[in-house]
């Protein structure tokens, strides 16, 4: 699913698709945690579906590529991804609890 979403967002010099997918995945994880915790289904949803949806390996690869040629963009990408990921997860969790 992450790959399909990646195809829907046009490529730019900043990895917008990866950030978007990871933020959405974080929000969905927050929702799943709020609705399913602490059931076994949570772990299946989190590691299975959402693990396949989010793109942490792509995030890491994008960061490595950016750090050599565009260090400010790379650090912005890192900070933006981490911050918005946590905010999205918290927002999703808060939405359903």
N, C-alpha and C positions, 0 to 999 in steps of 0.2 A: 504494500500500500504506500509506503514511503516513496518507493520508486515512481509510482503512478503520480503521486502528488508532486514529486520533483519534476516530472515532465510537464505538469500543468503550469508551473511558474517559470517564466522566461529566465534564462541565465543572465547574470550580471557579474560585475567584478566583485561584488559583495555576495556571499552565499545566502541570499534571501530565502531560497527554497529550503535549505537545511535548517535555518533558524526557524522558519515557519512550521516545518514538520515537527521539530523538537519541542517547540512551545505548545503546539496542539497536543502532542503526545504527553507532555508534562501535565497539561490541563486534564486530559482524559485519565491519566494516572491518579490525579487528585480526586476526580469524581469516583473512580473505581475504588479508591481507598476509603472514601467516605461512605460509599454504598455497600461495600463488600467486606470491610475489615471486621474481624480478623479471620475470615473464612479461607478455606483452601482455594476457592474459586478466584480470590484476589490474586494469589500467586500465579495461577494459570493465566489470568487475564494480563497481569503486569508483565510477566516474563515471556509469555507467548505472543499474544496479539500486539500489545504495546511495545514489546521489545523488538518485534519485527517491523513495526510501524516507524518507530523513532530511528534516528540515524546517527548514533554516537560515533560510529567508526568513520562516517563521512565527515562529521564535525571535526574529528581529530585530524583527518587527512587534509581537509580544507585549511585548518589552522596551521599545520606544518607547511603547506604550500604558501600561505600568505605571509608567514613570519619572515621568510627570506627576502621577499620583495616589497612587502607592504606591512611593516611591523605595526604601524599605528592602526591600520585596518584590522590586522590580526588580533591586537589587544582589544579593540572595540568589539570584534566578533566574539571573543572569549567572554568579555564582561557582559555584553548584551545577551548572549545565549544563557549564561549562568543565571543572571538576574531575572530575565523574563521567564526562564524555565521554572525557577522557584516561585515566582509570583503567580504564574499560571497554575502550577500544582496547588498552591495554597488557595487560589481563587476557585478552582474546581472542587477542592475539598470543602471549602466554606459554602459553596453553592448548594451542596447536598446535605450538609449537616446542620 
